[in-house]
Amino acid sequence: MTVRNASPGLAAGGLGLLAGLCAVALDLPLLGLIAGGMAVAAAVISLRLARRLDEQGATQLLVEAELRALQERADDAPAEANAEPDVVLVDHDLSGEDEDDGDDEEEDGDEATAALIDHRTGLFSESFFLVALDSRIAAARRHLRPIAMVLLEVVEGLPADEPSPVDARLVADTIKDTLREADTACRLRNGYFALLLEDTPENGAIWTVERIRRQLATEQQGLTVWAGVACYPAHAFSPNEILDAAEQALVSAREWRQDRIEVAAAAD
């Protein structure tokens, strides 16, 4: 714990010590009681800060492990498998191939970075998402904590044939402003956005999506937000199962001609 992070607890503890000394010197029981309360407050503040730092450290270790695993995959896979699109596609198949929009994009010289980051939005790529999903669910299983996965699609308007793509950078910036540091946001090759929400049950995931939806509504009119939510262990127990559950929920959400958040069915 750094001195800056520990300063609230140290300040409360110091004031409690000063009040305790004054209580002894002046023989004031009430002041002594106040000193005890301040000491308890100092302990609570210190414990909360320590827990928060521990969680941040654990998340950092998870990300580093996921990066190492992704690097190993990138070393074994052909470079073209890591190419990312520059347009939002409307596609139900998460494993589908990218469509070519005819635009020539400047290639990133660093293949590892290209495999890690979606170049248009700055979010993590689908390659990173697949690795992160495995490791985050494994960590949730070890620590007996829930984790929520969200598949998010944002389109502009609802014409009779197909909705129009929306600027992926607008959605990405809104997601970045909404999520916590411990959460993970990725852009998939089919244009969906995938969110992994740490220590988050169903209600927390719904509220997170709602915050994103409200923020997007203030940024641009006429947008439609569809989301599919699946949580471990409430809706699925393995990475493939939770991915399938979230995709099915998103398919159900897309049947509505308005904003819709669908939650996966409970696990058997």
BELSULWO-V629626 format. One record per pair of residues at least 24 apart in sequence whose ideal C-beta (glycine too) atoms are under 10 Angstrom apart, sorted by the first residue. I is the first residue (numbers start at 1). J is the second residue. D is the distance in Angstrom with one decimal. If there is no record, write none. Layout:
# BELSULWO-V629626
{{I & J & D} {I & J & D}}
This chain:
# BELSULWO-V629626
{{1 & 46 & 7.7} {1 & 49 & 6.1} {1 & 50 & 5.8} {1 & 52 & 9.6} {1 & 53 & 5.8} {1 & 54 & 9.5} {2 & 49 & 9.5} {2 & 53 & 8.4} {5 & 46 & 9.5} {5 & 49 & 5.3} {5 & 50 & 8.8} {5 & 52 & 8.3} {5 & 53 & 6.6} {6 & 45 & 8.8} {6 & 46 & 6.7} {6 & 49 & 6.6} {6 & 50 & 8.8} {6 & 53 & 9.7} {7 & 45 & 9.6} {7 & 49 & 9.5} {8 & 41 & 9.2} {8 & 42 & 8.3} {8 & 45 & 5.0} {8 & 46 & 8.3} {8 & 48 & 9.4} {8 & 49 & 7.4} {9 & 41 & 8.5} {9 & 42 & 5.0} {9 & 43 & 7.6} {9 & 44 & 8.3} {9 & 45 & 4.2} {9 & 46 & 3.7} {9 & 47 & 8.5} {9 & 48 & 8.7} {9 & 49 & 6.5} {9 & 50 & 9.0} {10 & 42 & 7.5} {10 & 45 & 9.1} {10 & 46 & 8.2} {11 & 38 & 9.6} {11 & 42 & 8.0} {11 & 45 & 8.8} {12 & 37 & 9.6} {12 & 38 & 5.5} {12 & 39 & 7.8} {12 & 40 & 9.0} {12 & 41 & 4.9} {12 & 42 & 3.8} {12 & 43 & 8.7} {12 & 44 & 8.8} {12 & 45 & 6.0} {12 & 46 & 8.7} {13 & 38 & 7.5} {13 & 39 & 6.4} {13 & 41 & 8.6} {13 & 42 & 3.6} {13 & 43 & 7.9} {13 & 45 & 8.7} {13 & 46 & 7.9} {14 & 38 & 9.0} {14 & 42 & 8.2} {15 & 39 & 9.2} {15 & 41 & 9.2} {15 & 42 & 8.3} {16 & 40 & 8.3} {16 & 41 & 7.5} {16 & 42 & 6.0} {16 & 43 & 9.6} {17 & 42 & 9.1} {52 & 182 & 9.9} {55 & 181 & 9.6} {55 & 182 & 6.6} {55 & 198 & 8.1} {55 & 199 & 8.0} {56 & 181 & 6.8} {56 & 182 & 7.1} {58 & 139 & 7.9} {58 & 143 & 8.6} {58 & 182 & 8.7} {58 & 198 & 9.4} {59 & 136 & 9.6} {59 & 139 & 9.3} {59 & 180 & 9.5} {59 & 181 & 7.2} {59 & 182 & 4.6} {59 & 183 & 9.0} {59 & 184 & 9.0} {59 & 198 & 6.8} {60 & 181 & 9.4} {60 & 182 & 9.5} {61 & 139 & 9.5} {62 & 132 & 8.0} {62 & 135 & 5.9} {62 & 136 & 6.9} {62 & 138 & 9.5} {62 & 139 & 6.1} {62 & 182 & 9.2} {62 & 184 & 9.2} {62 & 198 & 9.0} {63 & 124 & 9.5} {63 & 128 & 9.3} {63 & 132 & 8.0} {63 & 135 & 9.1} {63 & 182 & 9.7} {63 & 184 & 8.0} {65 & 131 & 8.9} {65 & 132 & 9.6} {65 & 135 & 6.1} {65 & 139 & 9.4} {66 & 116 & 9.5} {66 & 124 & 9.1} {66 & 128 & 6.6} {66 & 129 & 9.5} {66 & 130 & 9.8} {66 & 131 & 4.9} {66 & 132 & 4.9} {66 & 133 & 9.5} {66 & 134 & 8.6} {66 & 135 & 5.4} {66 & 136 & 8.4} {66 & 184 & 8.7} {67 & 112 & 8.7} {67 & 116 & 7.0} {67 & 124 & 10.0} {67 & 128 & 7.9} {67 & 131 & 8.4} {67 & 132 & 9.6} {68 & 131 & 9.3} {69 & 128 & 9.3} {69 & 130 & 9.7} {69 & 131 & 4.8} {69 & 132 & 9.0} {69 & 134 & 8.2} {69 & 135 & 7.3} {70 & 112 & 8.0} {70 & 115 & 6.3} {70 & 116 & 6.1} {70 & 124 & 9.2} {70 & 125 & 8.8} {70 & 127 & 6.0} {70 & 128 & 5.5} {70 & 129 & 9.8} {70 & 130 & 8.7} {70 & 131 & 4.9} {70 & 132 & 8.5} {71 & 111 & 9.8} {71 & 112 & 5.7} {71 & 115 & 8.0} {71 & 116 & 8.4} {71 & 131 & 9.7} {72 & 131 & 9.4} {73 & 115 & 7.5} {73 & 127 & 6.7} {73 & 128 & 9.7} {73 & 130 & 8.6} {73 & 131 & 7.0} {74 & 111 & 6.2} {74 & 112 & 5.5} {74 & 113 & 9.6} {74 & 114 & 8.4} {74 & 115 & 4.2} {74 & 116 & 8.1} {74 & 127 & 7.3} {75 & 111 & 8.9} {75 & 112 & 8.5} {75 & 115 & 9.6} {77 & 111 & 9.5} {77 & 115 & 7.9} {77 & 127 & 8.2} {79 & 107 & 9.1} {79 & 111 & 5.5} {79 & 114 & 7.8} {79 & 115 & 8.6} {81 & 115 & 8.6} {81 & 127 & 8.3} {82 & 108 & 9.4} {82 & 111 & 6.8} {82 & 112 & 9.2} {82 & 113 & 9.8} {82 & 114 & 5.4} {82 & 115 & 4.2} {82 & 116 & 8.9} {82 & 125 & 7.4} {82 & 126 & 9.2} {82 & 127 & 6.1} {82 & 189 & 10.0} {83 & 107 & 8.8} {83 & 114 & 7.8} {83 & 115 & 9.7} {83 & 119 & 9.7} {83 & 125 & 10.0} {83 & 189 & 8.5} {84 & 108 & 9.5} {84 & 114 & 7.4} {84 & 115 & 9.2} {84 & 117 & 8.4} {84 & 118 & 5.2} {84 & 119 & 6.0} {84 & 120 & 7.2} {84 & 121 & 9.2} {84 & 125 & 6.0} {84 & 126 & 7.8} {84 & 127 & 9.1} {84 & 187 & 7.6} {84 & 188 & 9.5} {84 & 189 & 6.6} {85 & 118 & 8.9} {85 & 119 & 9.8} {85 & 120 & 8.1} {85 & 168 & 9.2} {85 & 187 & 9.1} {85 & 188 & 9.7} {85 & 189 & 6.1} {85 & 190 & 8.4} {85 & 191 & 7.3} {86 & 118 & 9.5} {86 & 119 & 7.8} {86 & 120 & 5.4} {86 & 168 & 8.5} {87 & 120 & 8.7} {87 & 165 & 6.1} {87 & 168 & 8.0} {87 & 191 & 7.4} {88 & 120 & 9.4} {88 & 121 & 10.0} {88 & 153 & 8.5} {88 & 154 & 8.1} {88 & 155 & 8.0} {88 & 156 & 9.7} {88 & 163 & 9.8} {88 & 164 & 9.2} {88 & 165 & 3.9} {88 & 166 & 6.5} {88 & 167 & 8.2} {88 & 168 & 5.3} {88 & 171 & 8.4} {88 & 187 & 8.9} {88 & 190 & 8.7} {88 & 191 & 3.8} {88 & 192 & 8.7} {88 & 193 & 9.5} {89 & 165 & 7.6} {89 & 188 & 9.3} {89 & 189 & 7.8} {89 & 190 & 5.1} {89 & 191 & 4.2} {89 & 192 & 8.7} {90 & 153 & 7.5} {90 & 155 & 7.0} {90 & 162 & 6.1} {90 & 163 & 6.6} {90 & 164 & 9.3} {90 & 165 & 7.4} {90 & 190 & 8.0} {90 & 191 & 6.7} {90 & 192 & 9.3} {90 & 254 & 8.9} {91 & 153 & 9.7} {91 & 188 & 9.3} {91 & 189 & 8.8} {91 & 190 & 4.0} {91 & 191 & 6.9} {91 & 192 & 8.2} {92 & 190 & 8.1} {92 & 192 & 9.6} {92 & 247 & 7.7} {92 & 250 & 8.4} {92 & 251 & 6.2} {92 & 254 & 8.2} {93 & 190 & 6.8} {93 & 247 & 9.1} {94 & 126 & 8.4} {94 & 129 & 9.9} {94 & 130 & 9.8} {94 & 151 & 8.2} {94 & 188 & 6.5} {94 & 189 & 8.4} {94 & 190 & 6.3} {94 & 192 & 7.4} {94 & 194 & 8.9} {94 & 243 & 7.1} {94 & 244 & 9.1} {94 & 246 & 9.4} {94 & 247 & 6.0} {94 & 250 & 9.6} {95 & 126 & 9.7} {95 & 188 & 9.9} {95 & 189 & 9.0} {95 & 190 & 8.8} {96 & 188 & 9.9} {96 & 189 & 7.6} {96 & 190 & 5.8} {97 & 189 & 8.0} {97 & 190 & 9.4} {98 & 126 & 10.0} {98 & 189 & 5.2} {98 & 190 & 8.0} {98 & 191 & 9.6} {99 & 189 & 9.6} {99 & 190 & 9.3} {99 & 191 & 9.9} {117 & 186 & 9.8} {117 & 187 & 9.4} {118 & 168 & 8.1} {118 & 172 & 8.0} {118 & 185 & 9.8} {118 & 186 & 7.5} {118 & 187 & 4.2} {118 & 188 & 8.8} {118 & 189 & 9.0} {118 & 193 & 9.8} {119 & 187 & 9.8} {120 & 167 & 9.4} {120 & 168 & 5.7} {120 & 169 & 6.6} {120 & 172 & 8.1} {120 & 187 & 7.6} {121 & 167 & 9.6} {121 & 168 & 5.1} {121 & 169 & 5.6} {121 & 170 & 9.4} {121 & 171 & 7.7} {121 & 172 & 3.6} {121 & 173 & 8.2} {121 & 175 & 8.7} {121 & 176 & 9.0} {121 & 185 & 8.8} {121 & 186 & 9.4} {121 & 187 & 5.1} {121 & 193 & 8.5} {122 & 169 & 8.1} {122 & 172 & 6.4} {122 & 173 & 8.7} {122 & 176 & 7.8} {122 & 185 & 9.6} {122 & 187 & 9.0} {123 & 168 & 8.8} {123 & 169 & 9.8} {123 & 171 & 9.3} {123 & 172 & 5.2} {123 & 173 & 9.9} {123 & 175 & 7.2} {123 & 176 & 7.7} {123 & 184 & 9.0} {123 & 185 & 5.0} {123 & 186 & 5.6} {123 & 187 & 4.7} {123 & 188 & 9.7} {123 & 193 & 7.3} {123 & 194 & 9.0} {123 & 195 & 9.8} {124 & 184 & 6.4} {124 & 185 & 6.8} {124 & 186 & 4.2} {124 & 187 & 7.6} {124 & 194 & 8.7} {124 & 196 & 9.5} {125 & 186 & 6.5} {125 & 187 & 6.9} {125 & 188 & 8.4} {125 & 189 & 8.2} {126 & 186 & 6.4} {126 & 187 & 7.4} {126 & 188 & 4.6} {126 & 189 & 5.1} {126 & 190 & 8.6} {126 & 192 & 9.3} {126 & 194 & 7.8} {127 & 186 & 9.1} {127 & 189 & 9.3} {128 & 184 & 8.2} {128 & 186 & 6.2} {128 & 194 & 9.9} {129 & 184 & 7.6} {129 & 185 & 9.2} {129 & 186 & 3.8} {129 & 187 & 8.6} {129 & 188 & 6.8} {129 & 193 & 9.9} {129 & 194 & 5.1} {129 & 195 & 9.6} {129 & 196 & 7.7} {129 & 243 & 9.4} {130 & 186 & 9.0} {130 & 188 & 9.6} {130 & 194 & 9.5} {130 & 239 & 8.1} {130 & 243 & 8.7} {131 & 239 & 10.0} {132 & 184 & 5.5} {132 & 186 & 7.4} {132 & 194 & 9.1} {132 & 196 & 6.0} {132 & 239 & 9.7} {133 & 184 & 9.0} {133 & 186 & 9.2} {133 & 194 & 8.1} {133 & 196 & 6.7} {133 & 232 & 9.9} {133 & 238 & 9.9} {133 & 239 & 4.7} {133 & 240 & 9.1} {133 & 242 & 7.4} {133 & 243 & 6.7} {134 & 238 & 9.2} {134 & 239 & 5.1} {134 & 240 & 9.6} {135 & 196 & 9.9} {135 & 239 & 9.2} {136 & 184 & 7.4} {136 & 196 & 5.4} {136 & 197 & 9.5} {136 & 198 & 7.3} {136 & 232 & 8.6} {136 & 239 & 8.7} {136 & 242 & 9.9} {137 & 196 & 9.0} {137 & 232 & 5.5} {137 & 233 & 9.3} {137 & 236 & 8.8} {137 & 237 & 8.3} {137 & 238 & 7.2} {137 & 239 & 5.4} {137 & 241 & 9.5} {137 & 242 & 6.7} {138 & 238 & 10.0} {138 & 239 & 8.6} {139 & 198 & 8.8} {140 & 196 & 9.9} {140 & 198 & 8.2} {140 & 199 & 8.1} {140 & 231 & 9.6} {140 & 232 & 5.4} {140 & 233 & 7.9} {141 & 232 & 7.6} {141 & 233 & 8.0} {141 & 237 & 8.2} {141 & 238 & 9.6} {143 & 199 & 8.7} {144 & 233 & 9.1} {145 & 198 & 7.8} {145 & 199 & 5.0} {145 & 200 & 9.0} {145 & 201 & 9.6} {145 & 232 & 8.9} {145 & 233 & 9.7} {146 & 197 & 8.9} {146 & 198 & 9.1} {146 & 199 & 6.5} {146 & 200 & 6.3} {146 & 201 & 4.7} {146 & 202 & 8.2} {146 & 204 & 8.4} {146 & 205 & 9.2} {146 & 231 & 5.7} {146 & 232 & 6.3} {146 & 233 & 7.0} {146 & 234 & 7.0} {147 & 183 & 9.9} {147 & 196 & 6.6} {147 & 197 & 6.8} {147 & 198 & 6.2} {147 & 199 & 7.1} {147 & 200 & 6.6} {147 & 201 & 9.2} {147 & 205 & 9.4} {147 & 230 & 9.9} {147 & 231 & 6.9} {147 & 232 & 5.0} {147 & 233 & 9.0} {147 & 242 & 8.4} {148 & 183 & 9.2} {148 & 195 & 7.7} {148 & 196 & 7.6} {148 & 197 & 4.2} {148 & 198 & 8.5} {148 & 199 & 9.0} {148 & 200 & 4.3} {148 & 201 & 6.9} {148 & 202 & 7.0} {148 & 203 & 9.6} {148 & 204 & 6.7} {148 & 205 & 3.7} {148 & 206 & 8.9} {148 & 208 & 7.9} {148 & 209 & 9.6} {148 & 229 & 6.4} {148 & 230 & 7.4} {148 & 231 & 4.6} {148 & 232 & 7.9} {148 & 234 & 9.0} {148 & 235 & 9.2} {148 & 242 & 9.1} {148 & 246 & 9.1} {148 & 263 & 9.8} {149 & 184 & 9.8} {149 & 194 & 6.9} {149 & 195 & 7.0} {149 & 196 & 5.9} {149 & 197 & 7.6} {149 & 200 & 9.6} {149 & 205 & 8.1} {149 & 228 & 8.6} {149 & 229 & 7.4} {149 & 230 & 5.2} {149 & 231 & 7.3} {149 & 232 & 7.8} {149 & 235 & 9.0} {149 & 236 & 8.7} {149 & 239 & 9.1} {149 & 242 & 5.4} {149 & 243 & 7.1} {149 & 245 & 8.2} {149 & 246 & 5.0} {149 & 247 & 9.8} {149 & 249 & 9.8} {149 & 264 & 9.2} {150 & 175 & 9.9} {150 & 183 & 9.7} {150 & 185 & 9.4} {150 & 192 & 9.7} {150 & 193 & 8.0} {150 & 194 & 7.1} {150 & 195 & 4.1} {150 & 196 & 8.2} {150 & 197 & 6.9} {150 & 200 & 9.4} {150 & 205 & 5.8} {150 & 206 & 9.1} {150 & 208 & 7.2} {150 & 209 & 6.0} {150 & 212 & 9.0} {150 & 227 & 5.7} {150 & 228 & 7.1} {150 & 229 & 5.4} {150 & 230 & 8.1} {150 & 231 & 9.6} {150 & 246 & 6.8} {150 & 249 & 9.1} {150 & 250 & 8.9} {150 & 261 & 8.7} {151 & 188 & 8.1} {151 & 190 & 10.0} {151 & 192 & 5.3} {151 & 193 & 7.5} {151 & 194 & 5.8} {151 & 195 & 8.1} {151 & 226 & 8.7} {151 & 227 & 6.8} {151 & 228 & 4.5} {151 & 229 & 8.2} {151 & 230 & 8.3} {151 & 243 & 8.4} {151 & 245 & 9.8} {151 & 246 & 4.7} {151 & 247 & 6.1} {151 & 248 & 9.7} {151 & 249 & 7.4} {151 & 250 & 4.5} {151 & 251 & 9.4} {151 & 253 & 8.9} {151 & 262 & 9.8} {152 & 185 & 9.1} {152 & 187 & 9.9} {152 & 188 & 9.9} {152 & 192 & 6.5} {152 & 193 & 4.2} {152 & 194 & 7.5} {152 & 195 & 6.5} {152 & 208 & 10.0} {152 & 209 & 6.8} {152 & 212 & 7.2} {152 & 213 & 9.2} {152 & 225 & 7.1} {152 & 226 & 7.4} {152 & 227 & 5.0} {152 & 228 & 8.2} {152 & 229 & 9.6} {152 & 246 & 9.8} {152 & 250 & 8.0} {152 & 253 & 9.6} {152 & 261 & 9.4} {153 & 188 & 9.9} {153 & 190 & 9.2} {153 & 191 & 7.2} {153 & 192 & 5.4} {153 & 193 & 7.5} {153 & 224 & 8.6} {153 & 225 & 7.6} {153 & 226 & 4.7} {153 & 227 & 7.5} {153 & 228 & 8.7} {153 & 250 & 6.6} {153 & 253 & 8.0} {153 & 254 & 7.0} {154 & 191 & 9.2} {154 & 192 & 9.3} {154 & 193 & 7.6} {154 & 212 & 8.7} {154 & 213 & 8.7} {154 & 216 & 6.5} {154 & 220 & 9.6} {154 & 223 & 5.8} {154 & 224 & 7.1} {154 & 225 & 5.3} {154 & 226 & 7.8} {154 & 227 & 9.2} {154 & 259 & 9.7} {155 & 191 & 9.4} {155 & 222 & 9.6} {155 & 223 & 7.2} {155 & 224 & 5.2} {155 & 225 & 8.4} {155 & 226 & 7.8} {155 & 254 & 9.2} {156 & 220 & 7.7} {156 & 221 & 9.4} {156 & 222 & 5.8} {156 & 223 & 5.8} {156 & 224 & 7.5} {157 & 221 & 9.9} {157 & 222 & 5.3} {157 & 223 & 8.1} {157 & 224 & 7.2} {158 & 222 & 9.1} {158 & 224 & 5.9} {158 & 256 & 9.7} {158 & 257 & 5.5} {158 & 258 & 8.0} {163 & 223 & 9.6} {163 & 224 & 6.6} {163 & 226 & 9.5} {163 & 254 & 9.3} {164 & 222 & 9.3} {165 & 191 & 7.1} {166 & 191 & 9.5} {166 & 216 & 8.6} {166 & 220 & 7.6} {166 & 222 & 9.3} {166 & 223 & 6.1} {166 & 224 & 8.9} {166 & 225 & 9.7} {167 & 219 & 9.8} {167 & 220 & 8.3} {168 & 193 & 8.3} {170 & 216 & 7.3} {170 & 219 & 6.1} {170 & 220 & 6.5} {170 & 223 & 8.7} {171 & 212 & 8.1} {171 & 215 & 10.0} {171 & 216 & 6.9} {171 & 219 & 9.3} {171 & 220 & 9.8} {171 & 223 & 8.8} {171 & 225 & 9.0} {173 & 215 & 9.4} {173 & 216 & 9.9} {173 & 219 & 8.4} {174 & 211 & 9.1} {174 & 212 & 5.7} {174 & 213 & 9.1} {174 & 214 & 9.6} {174 & 215 & 4.9} {174 & 216 & 5.4} {174 & 218 & 9.3} {174 & 219 & 6.6} {174 & 220 & 9.8} {175 & 208 & 9.5} {175 & 212 & 6.1} {175 & 215 & 9.1} {175 & 216 & 9.4} {177 & 211 & 9.3} {177 & 212 & 8.9} {177 & 215 & 6.8} {178 & 208 & 6.7} {178 & 209 & 9.1} {178 & 210 & 9.9} {178 & 211 & 5.2} {178 & 212 & 5.1} {178 & 213 & 9.8} {178 & 214 & 9.5} {178 & 215 & 6.4} {178 & 216 & 9.7} {179 & 208 & 7.2} {179 & 211 & 9.4} {179 & 212 & 8.6} {180 & 208 & 8.9} {183 & 208 & 8.1} {185 & 212 & 10.0} {192 & 226 & 9.4} {192 & 227 & 9.8} {192 & 228 & 9.1} {192 & 246 & 9.6} {192 & 247 & 8.8} {192 & 250 & 7.3} {193 & 227 & 9.2} {194 & 243 & 8.7} {194 & 246 & 8.1} {195 & 227 & 8.9} {195 & 229 & 9.3} {195 & 246 & 9.6} {196 & 242 & 9.8} {197 & 229 & 9.3} {197 & 231 & 8.7} {200 & 229 & 9.8} {200 & 231 & 7.5} {201 & 231 & 6.1} {201 & 232 & 9.9} {201 & 234 & 7.0} {202 & 229 & 6.6} {202 & 230 & 9.0} {202 & 231 & 5.2} {202 & 234 & 6.0} {202 & 235 & 7.9} {202 & 263 & 5.9} {202 & 264 & 8.9} {202 & 266 & 9.7} {203 & 229 & 9.9} {203 & 231 & 9.7} {203 & 263 & 9.6} {204 & 229 & 9.9} {204 & 231 & 9.0} {205 & 229 & 4.8} {205 & 230 & 8.7} {205 & 231 & 6.5} {205 & 246 & 9.9} {205 & 261 & 8.6} {205 & 263 & 8.1} {206 & 261 & 5.7} {206 & 262 & 10.0} {206 & 263 & 7.1} {207 & 261 & 9.8} {208 & 261 & 10.0} {209 & 259 & 9.5} {209 & 261 & 5.3} {210 & 259 & 9.2} {210 & 261 & 7.1} {213 & 259 & 5.9} {213 & 260 & 9.9} {213 & 261 & 8.1} {214 & 259 & 10.0} {216 & 259 & 9.6} {217 & 259 & 8.6} {223 & 259 & 8.5} {224 & 253 & 10.0} {224 & 254 & 9.4} {224 & 256 & 8.9} {224 & 257 & 8.1} {224 & 258 & 6.8} {224 & 259 & 6.0} {224 & 260 & 8.5} {225 & 253 & 8.9} {225 & 258 & 9.3} {225 & 259 & 4.9} {225 & 260 & 7.9} {225 & 261 & 8.1} {226 & 250 & 6.2} {226 & 251 & 9.2} {226 & 252 & 9.1} {226 & 253 & 4.1} {226 & 254 & 5.1} {226 & 255 & 9.1} {226 & 256 & 7.4} {226 & 258 & 9.3} {226 & 259 & 7.4} {226 & 260 & 5.5} {226 & 261 & 7.9} {226 & 262 & 8.0} {227 & 253 & 6.0} {227 & 254 & 9.9} {227 & 259 & 8.7} {227 & 260 & 7.4} {227 & 261 & 4.6} {227 & 262 & 7.1} {227 & 263 & 9.3} {228 & 252 & 7.2} {228 & 253 & 5.8} {228 & 254 & 8.8} {228 & 260 & 9.4} {228 & 261 & 8.1} {228 & 262 & 5.5} {228 & 263 & 8.0} {228 & 264 & 7.0} {229 & 253 & 9.2} {229 & 261 & 6.4} {229 & 262 & 7.0} {229 & 263 & 4.8} {229 & 264 & 6.6} {230 & 262 & 9.8} {230 & 263 & 7.6} {230 & 264 & 4.0} {230 & 265 & 9.2} {230 & 267 & 9.4} {231 & 263 & 8.2} {231 & 264 & 7.6} {231 & 266 & 9.7} {231 & 267 & 9.4} {232 & 267 & 9.0} {233 & 267 & 6.8} {234 & 263 & 8.9} {234 & 264 & 8.3} {234 & 265 & 9.9} {234 & 266 & 6.2} {234 & 267 & 6.6} {235 & 263 & 7.6} {235 & 264 & 4.1} {235 & 265 & 6.8} {235 & 266 & 6.2} {235 & 267 & 5.4} {236 & 264 & 7.1} {236 & 265 & 9.7} {236 & 266 & 9.7} {236 & 267 & 5.7} {237 & 267 & 6.4} {237 & 268 & 9.9} {241 & 267 & 7.8} {242 & 267 & 9.4}}
